[in-house]
């Protein structure tokens, strides 16, 4: 999706005149602010892990370099194996071999043709590695003033089927059809992931989002499966909400929504809406979770070709996704340090990129986070 990263925020520098005390707010944040479900069984935190790095298109190489620089400053025990994916290479054998070997990857934005051309490379990666759950925490950043100060919701999106099954045809000229597929197995595994996420991250409620009043069989199956899974988690409150009402409730009072579990298309739309509540896609992390601890973490904003190579890009989304990755690997202390340095830099509002209302370069923003890490 070729979105302009700068459109993720329309705040001016004067938006940062009403700051709240950063230190007191950080003390209230849970350790797993950008966390994932369940403890991992990797080696000790001192053991170096090789991670597949896919820089992506447009601003991707710049923000990927920023993340690697910050990780080095933090002393993160990560070794990067850089492989390229683009419209020419597609999902090449080198990428497949790297992810199969390393199990975990970090990916910058990838460009996708609209209305023509090859399958989305993002979709191709999810299908190839069966990354069935997309996890997007959307949380207000302390000190960064937006319309809402108390957003704390998580979107868990089924990632492999629905309208994104990729089954389309044109039976006669002028008539196109797209087949939506919902299966019991895919619905069950994403519902189980959502409820287990709620348990592991001290969440109280899971909302199943649907349109079963219209799509009675497909969304009906999704709801029936979620209800079945909900009975296995009596400590978690379960509710159901139609997707149109969900969008309205999120804009009226986002604090009412905790964890959402959604079919593919609804999850794609609602997750971007939630990103808008906290300042845009440039501040939103994302992780794609598969079987046997396979996972690819990514920036979900566009490639921003108009500012590529100009040292203007904001690396926050990819960096927060990398923090999720560190927690997935069990490196909680280092993840917490990078998170604190990043959020305090944004909250102070002094050295931030143009999309956040500042005038600083990618390099300046990166160096400020590194400076805080070395204090």
Buried (B, 14 or more C-beta within 10 A) or exposed (E): BBBBBBBBBEBEEEBBEEBEEBEEBBEEBEEBBBBBBBEEEBEEBEEEBBBBBBBBBBBBBBBBBBBBBBBEBBEBBBEBBEBBBBEEEEBBEBBBEBBEEBBBBBBBBBBBEEEEEEBBBBBBBBBBBBBBBBBBBBBBBBBBBBEBEEBBBBBBBBBBBBBBBBEEEEEEEEEEEEEBBBBEEBBBBBBBBBBBBBBBBEBEBBBBBBBBEEBEEBBBBBBEBBEBBBEEBEEBBBEBBBBEEBBEBBEEEBEEBBBBBBBBBBBBBBBBBBBBBBBBBBBBBBBBBBEEBBBBBBBBBBBBBEBBEEBBBBBBBBBBBBBBBBBBBBBBEBBBBBBBBBBBBBBBBEBBBBBBBBEBBBEBBBBBBBEBBEE
